[in-house]
Amino acid sequence: MNRMNIDINAEDTFALVEGEVVEVAIKSINEQDHAGHCWLYMVLDDGREFISYNDGETWTDDWE
């Protein structure tokens, strides 16, 4: 799994993906739960999707 850091502003409106220099607008970000396992799911305006299994500490675009 490719884990990366993504910085999100306090209003949850922009994200800065590790290794990039331009912030991207966040289309949606929400918490989901399945059988007691929580994760954060984020979609950026450019269409990329990310998931975090550790409350936003790291993110991945590689689905398990």
C-alpha positions in Angstrom: 0.0 0.0 0.0 1.4 3.4 -1.0 0.9 5.7 2.0 1.3 9.4 1.7 0.8 12.6 3.7 -2.0 15.0 2.7 -2.3 18.3 4.5 -5.9 19.5 4.7 -6.8 23.1 5.7 -8.9 23.7 8.8 -12.1 24.2 6.8 -11.6 20.9 4.9 -11.8 22.7 1.6 -8.3 22.3 0.2 -5.7 19.5 0.2 -2.0 19.5 -0.5 -0.8 16.0 -1.5 2.7 15.0 -0.5 5.2 16.0 -3.2 2.9 18.5 -4.9 3.2 22.3 -4.7 -0.4 23.3 -5.6 -3.4 22.8 -3.3 -6.4 21.0 -4.8 -10.0 21.8 -3.8 -11.8 19.0 -1.9 -15.0 17.9 -3.5 -16.1 15.7 -0.6 -14.6 14.2 2.6 -16.5 12.0 5.0 -16.1 9.2 7.6 -17.4 5.8 6.9 -17.8 2.7 9.0 -18.1 -1.0 8.2 -18.4 -3.7 10.9 -16.7 -1.4 13.4 -13.8 -0.3 11.2 -13.7 3.4 10.5 -12.0 5.2 7.6 -12.0 8.6 6.0 -12.8 8.9 2.3 -11.9 12.0 0.3 -12.5 13.0 -3.3 -10.6 15.9 -4.9 -12.0 18.2 -7.5 -9.5 16.7 -10.1 -11.2 13.3 -9.6 -8.6 11.6 -7.4 -9.8 9.5 -4.5 -8.0 8.8 -1.2 -8.8 6.7 1.9 -7.3 6.9 5.4 -7.5 4.1 7.9 -5.8 6.1 10.7 -7.9 9.2 11.1 -6.1 11.2 8.4 -2.5 10.6 9.6 -1.7 9.0 6.2 -3.7 8.4 3.0 -3.6 6.0 0.1 -5.0 5.8 -3.4 -4.3 2.1 -3.5 -7.5 0.3 -2.4 -7.1 -3.0 -0.4 
